[in-house]
Amino acid sequence: MAKDGTNRGGARPGTGPKKKPLADKITAGKPATALNLPPPAEFDGEDIPPVKEYLKAKQKNGKDLCAEEVYIATYKWLKGLGCDRLINPQLVEQYAMSVSRWVQCEEAISEFGFLAKHPTTGNAIASPYVSMSRDYMKQVNSTWFAIFQIVKENCTADYSSTPHDDLMERLLTARRGH
């Protein structure tokens, strides 16, 4: 407690030893507990929750978003690991939308190049798609790490191959139009 009577100081969040994945604790023979969750809700024969309409929307250029594909692939991966109940569906939606926007920016960079024309002076400037792509990639990584951290801390199965690893493949196939 500080001199002025307020409760300040003490341990800072995020300090200390990093948490070990649940699978590593079990392998090492140490006591490990997963989250105590109620039994899963019964779905009507569905592998994943319904995909929201905004993840399937047509874009102004006439192309489809790849958000639906990313959403489905991520949910199937989570369900295969038994971690689908641990992740907030909105986090998966945010991840899928960020991936699809990143792919859109990369396609625009491929189509229009790295330079753009300044609207008033007409001089060459850096394409705005480059900075947008970088920002979306930050969002993608941030949301993926949040999802993966939950899986890592609570999963006893092998989680080494992830849908996030296929991002570059998705980008390359999107450029070919598949």
N, C-alpha and C positions, 0 to 999 in steps of 0.2 A: 504494500500500500504506500502511495506517495504521501509527502508531507501535507498536501492539501486535502487529503482524505479520499482521493479517488483511487480506484483500483486499476493501476496501470502497470505495465512491465510484465515480466514473466516470460515464459517460453513463447517463441514465435511460431506461428503455423508454418508447416512445411519443413521445419528443421528436424534434425535427428535422423536416425537410420531410415532408409526407404523401406516401404512395405514389400515383402516378398510375395510373388504370385502363389496362389493357393496350391497349384499343382507342385511347385517346388517345395512347399512346406510338407506336403504329404510324402513326396519322394524322400525328403530328408528325415522322415519319421517324427517330425515335430507335431505337436497338437495343432490342428487347423480346423477352423469352422467357417462354413459358408454362411451367407445370409439366411436367417430363418424366415422363409416366406410361406404364405399359405399355399395350398395346392393350386395348380394352375386352373384358370377359368376354362370352362368347356367351350370350345369353338365349334361351330357347325361345319366341320370338315374343312376348315380353312387352315392353310399353313401360315398365313400372315394376315394381319389386319387389312381391311380394305384400303386401297391406295386412294389418297385424296385427289380431287379433280385438278387442283392447281399443279400437281406433279405430272399430269398428263396433257397439259395445255399446249396447243399449237403456238408456235412462235411467230413473230411478225414476218420473218423471212420464209415461213412455210414449213420449216423443219420441226421435228418432234424434239421435245426435251428428252434427255436420257435419264431423267430423275426417277422415272418409274422403274427402269431396269436396275438402277443402283439401289433403290429402296427395297425391291424384291430380293436382290442378291444379298444385301446386308441382312435382311430379316431371316432369310433361309439359313445364312451362316450362323446367326444368333440362335435360331431355333435348333439347329444341329448340335450346338454346344449346350443347349438347355438354359441359355441366358436371355432369351427373348423377354421374359417377364421382368428382368432387372433393369432394362433400358426403357427410358421414356420414349414412346413412339415419336414425339415431336423432335427429339434429338436425331433420330434416324431420318425423319423428313428434312430437317435442316441440313444434315450431312448430304442427303441425296440431291437437294436443290443446289447446294453449294458446288457439288461436283459437276452438275449439269451446266451451271453458269460458268464455271471454270473452262469446261470443254467448249462452250459457246465463244468465250473470249479467245481461246487458242485457235478456233476455226476462223474467227475474224482476223486475227493476226496473220494467219496463213493466207487469207484472201486479200487483205488490204496492205499487209507489210508492217514494218516497224515504224515507219514515218507517216505523219499526217500533215495536212496543210493548216496553218493557223487561220482562223476564220476572218481576222481583220487585216493582218499584215501580209498573209499569203506565204510567209516563210515556213520552212520545214520545222516541224516539232515532233517530239516523240508521240507515238500513237497512244491514245488514252486506253486502248485495249490492253496494252502491256501492264500498266499499273492496275487496271481492274483485274486482270488475270492473276497478278501477284497477290492482290487482296483476297480474291476468292480462294486461292491456294492456301493462304493463311487460315481462312475460315474452315476449309476442308480439313487441314491438319489438326486444327484446334478441336473440332467436333469429333474427328476420328479418335484422337487421343483420349477424349472423355469417354467415348464408347469402349475403346480398347482397355482403358484402365479398369472399368467395371468388370469386363470379361476376365482380365488378367487376375483380378483379386478374388473372383468367385467361381472360376471354371476349373474343373478337375480334368477335363479332356484336353487333347492337343489342339491348340488354337494357332498353330504356326502359319498356316496359309489363310490369308484374309482377303476379303473383297477389295480392301484398300490397295493391295498389291497389284491389282489389275487396272489401276487408273490409267497408266500409260498405254496399255493395250486398248482400253476404251477410247482414249483420245485418238490413237492411230486408226482404229476402225471407224470412228466417227468422221474422220477426214476423208476416208474412202467412200463414205455414204452408206455403210452397212448397218 
